[in-house]
Amino acid sequence: MKTVLNTLVMTVALTLSGIVAADTMSIIDPYVRAMPPGQKVTGAFLSIKNDSDSDRSLLRAESDVAKNVELHEHVHKDGMMQMREVEKINIAKGSTTALKPGGLHIMLIGLTRELKLGDIVDIKLIFDDGSEQIAKAPVKKILAGMGMMKKGMGKKGPMGDMKQMKHASPMPNLMGVVKKNAKQLALNGDQMKALKQWSDVNQPRVWEWVGVIISTEKQLHDAVLKGASRDELDKMTLTILDNRQKIIRTKILCVENLRAILNDDQWNKLMEIYAAPAK
Ligand SMILES: [Cu+2]
């Protein structure tokens, strides 16, 4: 009898704590940005509502779809917009904090699998009071960039994002060509390793910059309609240019790096493959 009573008490206590936890912090409309195939970085967005009677902060996020999960913010610095990691994200009592494109967000870096439209990504959120919540975030396409909001412009489907990519970088993507033709180029183990090291470091950075360009262009589009000042519009334009320049510089370094890693035969072969019309 005593055991039954204990079990009963425990059950009631567990149920109550479950309700309290669910009632104080709620996760609203989580989603993950769909990216083109092969892309290793993406962002997750959601709102967190704090109905508890004390301020809270989100300390960490975890997910098995990415090797690294970071909390990020966009900051305007010297007229430029940049992304950087933050220690925590505050949610004051009685308020809602929104993580959205161009603002605070969760960065999923080093995706461990392909995320397809409609997939549900589990993201564990860990708060400063030790509580945890799992956000079930569907993978969604985010229409971004000027004109994309209008019907008929900007094609739906994976090509939409691919176009954005090209748009953000008018540079040759030799690394992709090398990876695709590794066998034909007869790359050795050391070369493969050197290329992988380069990609691991630089690919996520480039994708962050692409993300900033896409979200800033969207902001610029909206700001013009709202009649923002020339000054504000210029700042956004500079942010876009700054990030474009960073991408272009990285692509230039990438070509130089490839030239250094490949021997002459491999390099000539690569130029041949690159120049050949796509089948
Ligand atoms: Cu970020």
Residues whose N, C-alpha, C, O or C-beta is under 5 A from the ligand:
A	BS01	CU	H72 M83 M107
